């Protein structure tokens, strides 16, 4: 019977892998389609033919300016922050074994945002050096917030309670958000308008400098997290089981938490307060490819990228020449889904 069971398990695993690859291929195709549509979307219309000519260097100077300096950087940033926030949420959900964990809900985004806000309030952000400094400051803010939430929700001999973690994160996020509102009231009108837009989740860093500032964090941290997929599978079995299987639970947990904080903080530094991406994308990916992190993590990254690029395109399209911040469009989708999850998740 044992060889038969192994054969069945092997066949099942192979089918799951093939299904996961098919799903991720479809997600990649949808991202490419959304990318193309987004390049053609804006107050100044560029037809698909104009976009194709411009990409190959045959467009007018105006078309090149619109496509290469305004639209393409923003689209690339949308993909990067969508992947970063989604994988961050997937890590937090796996470590806490809580379906409601998300860098926005847990307050990590708020901590990063507070640090970025303090810097923007007192220093210019147009210099090349300051743009590269923003992800570092966001990492510091999100790291301090994550450490505070971890310390408050941890109890000796009990570990981290999923319910206590969520409630602590919500409380810390509310406190930081209140502090940010108080600080915005002290800003001059121009900076106040900028911060109000930033808090709503507008992708404000929309030039190639911000792409270069964000890209190293994504390139380094995503492969690191993907390489820890099997470790996350083991950690999901529970602390005692993971220890029995030889995993260094505390070290791996802190490493993955640091990666989640880095992904969320660097993304928030250029995207503003976009919430729910880290909540929705992992859940959708889990429904599509299952709970194994070898497939779940890359599927979450692709789902998050697709979600943000579609939300940003919709936000730019609906109220032209004005635009709706991407965070608001995502929230319109995310809030009902969050309420739905609350009805399904037991404390």
Helices and strands as residue ranges (DSSP letters): H 2-39, H 48-55, H 61-64, I 65-71, H 72-96, H 108-122, H 128-153, E 154-155, E 159-160, H 162-185, H 189-199, H 208-227, H 229-235, H 239-244, H 249-271, H 277-289, H 293-318, H 326-344
